[in-house]
Amino acid sequence: MTISRGRYRSEVAGALPGDLPSAVVDAIRDTLGAAAAVAQTMGEVGAVVLEVARAAFTQGMRVTALLTAVVALAAAVLALVTLRGVAPLNRLRPPFGSEDRHQESRTTRQNG
């Protein structure tokens, strides 16, 4: 189960009206699409169910985005700290094939 899905299920379970049948609650907790489909058949209560499901989905996505940003930031800091003293590859050796070109131009000048 993903973080966003877990958060969605948790949010929905805590906010749905208590008098809904368990099969309906299970369908609503499954996905936002299922919640929308079920809500269409429920009249006024369906509007509440759909609002709860949308809010739960949005909250799940916010939590996931925040955690992803934190992990990306941590990876960037780790890369910065780990690679601080490492020289770029292009400073360690000439580009591939450049020695051959320099050798050819020297040979041409000497022979010319």
N, C-alpha and C positions, 0 to 999 in steps of 0.2 A: 504494500500500500504506500502511496506517495504521501508526502507531507501535506500537500494541498487537499488531497482526498480525505486524509484523516482529519484534518481541520474542518473540512466541509461537513463530514459526518458528525463530528462532535458538536459543531455549532447548530446544525439542523436538529439534532436530537434534543438539545436543550431549549429550543425555541418553538417547537411545534405545539399546537394545541393538544392537550392531553386526551381528548375524546376521540382521536382518530384510530381506526382499526390498525392492527399491527402490520397487516399486508400493505396498507397504504403508506404507513411510516417507513417500512422497509424499502418500498419503491422510491419514496422521496429521498431517503438517505443514500440511495444508490448513486444517482447522478443528477445534475441540474436539468438535463433533458427529460429524465423520467419524472422529476418533480413538476416540470412545466406540463407534461402530458397529463399527469394526475390532476394538477390544479385546474386544468380546463374542464374537468368533469365535476368539479366540486362547488361551483357557484361562488358565493361570497367568501366562504372559507378558503376556496382555491386562491383567491387574491392574496390572502394572508400567507398561505402556504408558499406561493410563488415569491412573495417578498422575502420571506424567511430564507428560502432556498437561494435566492439571488444574493442576499446579504452574506450568507454563509459561504457561498462560492467566492465572492469578492474578498472576504476575510482570509479564506484559504490561499488565494492567489497573492494577497499582500504578504502573508507570513512567508510563503515560498519565495517571493521576490526578495524580501529582506534577508532571508537566510542565504540565498544565492549571492546577493551583493556582499554579505559578510565573508563568505567563503572565497569569492573572487578577490576581495581586498586582502584577505589573509594570504592567498596565493601570490599576489603581487608583492606584498611585503616580504614574504619568504624568498621569492626570486631575487628581489633587490638585495636583501641581506646576504644570501648565499652566493650571488654572482658579483658582488661588489668588487672583488679583487681580480676577477678574470678578465683578461684582455680580449677584445673582439677577435674573431678568427682572421679577419682581413689585415690585422696588424701583425699577426704571427708569421704569415707566409704570403708570398705574392699570389695573385689570382691564378687559377689553373690555366696553364698554357702561356702565361706571360713570359716565362723564362725562355720558352722556345722562340717566341717572337723577338725577344731581345737578342738571342743568340743568332737568329737569322739576319737581323739588321746589322749586327757587328760583322758577320761573315760577308755580307754583301758590301759593306763599306770597305772592308779590308781587301776584298777581291776586285773592287770596282775601280 
